[in-house]
Amino acid sequence: MRFLNWAVDELGFGRNTKYQKQYLNETNIRTAVYMSFIVMILEVWMIIRYVQQRPGRTFLEYYDGESNYLILFSSALIIFAFAPRYTKGGTVTNLCRLTASLVIFNDIIMIVRNAAANIQDKSPLQVVFGIKYHILLLILATAYLIYEICFLSAGRKNDLYGQFMIIVFSLISVGFGIETSVYDTGRDRQILCFVTMVLFAACMLIWRPYVSVLMLGMSFLYFYSLWVPRLQELDAAGGKVKDGDTINFFIFWIVLVMISFSIYHQRRHESAKDEKLIAANESLNRAATMDDLTDIHNMFYFNQETVEILNDPATDVGKKIFLFLNIENFKTYNDQYGYQSGNDYLRKLAILIKDTFEGDPVARQSDDHFVVLTDTDKVDERTEKIRSVVRGADADIYLELKVGAYRPSSADIDPRVAIDYARYACGLIKNNYDHNYKEYDQAADDLFHKNQYIVNHIDRAVQEGHIRVYYQPVVWADTKELCGLEALARWDDPKYGFLSPGIFIPVLEEYRQIHKLDACVFEQVCRDLRAALDDGRKMVPVSLNFSRLDFELMDATGLLEEYIQKYDIPKDYIHVEITESALTENMTLLSDAIDRFHKDGFSLWLDDFGSGYSSLNVLKDFDFDVLKIDMKFLTNFEHNEKSRTILNTIIQLADSIGMLSLTEGVETEEAADFLEKAGCGRLQGYLFGKPMPRAELREKIDNGTYTVSDRLI
């Protein structure tokens, strides 16, 4: 079986790829360039030699006598013109057309003269057979003229067409070699012309080995059938062909077949390597320019293409606009149906966006984010078409298309910056159900640069003391004595002045820089507590807010322990606040951190209880000492009986599972009285004081505004 497979492969019965077929064909045609050039040189030499050896003849006598040389020269000239233009292409030239036309005209003259000279003595079939090479030349030249006019002018080429041309040229060459060598046999039995021509043909027709065997075999058998009788006719020793001649003839055929085998397999091997290399390059190019998931372009290609478009003199930059498309709430879709379904959805969406903005640069930036550079007209119509599909994707899940836009002011805008602007504009309408489209304007630009300033200057703000800790009082519900403080960060910037936490905290969280702020607050609180101890003042416990990212970006528990040891602070005076929403993001990471805080002896507070959707699960899965009830429950407290009922229930629930309770956002005496009667132990809100600097807090303690409680629990 192995031998059979080897034989099948060696003989060329195996299947070649389309690229390998084309490679072999074009290699044959490129070889024909050199072969045809050699034939032209030889035939010019033979024509000159023929004329020199026969002086005194008329032009027509030379013309008729050199007809075979002219046929071979003309066919070589046609192939010499055809082969390079077939492989390299090019525009149609009058010189090529003129050459083919002259060859056709000359060949027709030779056909007419030959037919006229033999029509009386021979039958029509014999006449046709006598001019068979003239007819082949006419076919070859006509085919080339058709190729020049019809194929090349349309920028097309056909492999079968090229093979046909080479076969016709090979038939003319081999036929010339056979007839010349048979004729020359009477002159010392020379067959070198046949040998030369069949070598030329073999070099140009390196196809599958079994084809080479058949073609060479037929050529050799045909020549042998004419050559042997000629040898017998001329052999004076008894009409017997010499054994040596037969053996050498057969050996030459074998050698030529083996050479054809070798060249074929070498070219096939080279074509296979080239095909793999091309496939690898295409794969690399695809990876560099295409998005793997959606099969549309990626940002690398988008940036290159948009630069070319914007720098094109024909482009009106004022009519161009960058779009950033975001599918809001897509995470819920993934959670509901799985990532595979989510990926399928993104693929369909990518095709929709590409078709909607047909002809415009479109790319997937990341996740469910897509970018487009398009014309300003019909933007609303096109985005609304996509939005309608997004909204109708699933009746059970809210999905919305949010679009941020940026109009480039000049052609030299960096596409990456333009997309950042569009993305930022899109972010401004996130979770805003009334707005789905936002252009980057001056107000957005001011806010964008302020946010960039925050990200770029957080390190300097920490180092130069622009980050300051403000303390908001926490009081006992029954005595209203000061029992705790919540540490809150404030940024007093030399350029922007007092920055609101509502601005810089979300920005630092988005850019994953919040841990730098929190670490600064932790150390300042420990330093302030140390100062209070050194001054002999009454200590007030301070609660520290931990972001979910703190546990990802730094060793939060280890860092707090380090500061406590550095400033020698009793752990009873540090409370750890973790928001309810943080516990739904990375359960494992937060669970490990909570366990460490418990082991280190810290009091743990669950902050913003009720602001999320998994509150009861959080109470079930984690151990906290204090439940901090979100201020939202006190909204419209005086006119909402449900709030009172819910607050009563939450306080009782906390008590039943061994947790203390604290309610934030208390602003009225009515709310404070209700919470005290409901059993809530601690209260926090503007009724008892806004966040204030340490100096102001000390002053209010000193003047009796606040009385520091002796109770810790």
Buried (B, 14 or more C-beta within 10 A) or exposed (E): EEEEEEEEEBBBEEEBEEBBBBBBBBBBBBBBBBBBBBBBEBBEEBBEEBEEEEEEEEEEEBBBBBBBBBBBBBBBBBBBBBBBBBBEEEEBEEEBBEBBBEBBEBBEEBBEBBBEEBEEEBEEEEBBEBBEBBEBBBBBBBBBBEBBBEBBEEEEBEBEBBBBBBBBBBBBBBBBBBBBBBBBBEEEBBBEBBBBBBBBBBBBBBBBBBBBBEBBEEBBEEBBEBBBBBBEEEEEEEEEBEEEBEEEBEEBBEEBBEBBBEBBBEBBEBBBEEBEEEEEEEEEEEEEBBBEBBEBBBBBBBBBBBBEBBEEEEEEBEEBBBBBBBBBEBEBBBEEBEEEEBEEBBBEBBEBBBEBBEEBBBBBBEBBBBBBBBBEEEBEEBBBBBBEBBBEBBEEEEBBBBBBBBBBEEBEBEBEEBBBBBBBBBBBBEEEEEEBBBBBEEEBBEBBEBBBBBBEBBEEBBEEEBBBBBBBBBBBBEEBEBBBBBBBBBBBBEEBEEBEBEBBBBBBBEBEBBBBBBBBBBBBBBBBBBEBBEEEBEBBBBBBBBBBBBBBBBBBBEBBBBBBEEBEBEBEBBBBBBBBBBBBEBEEEBEEBBEBBBEBEBBBBBBBBBBBEEBEBBBEEBBBBBBBBBBEBBEEBEEEEEBBEBBBEBBEBBBEEEBBBBBBBBBBEEBBEBBBEBEBBBBBBEBBBEBBBBEBBBEBBEEEEBEEBEEEE
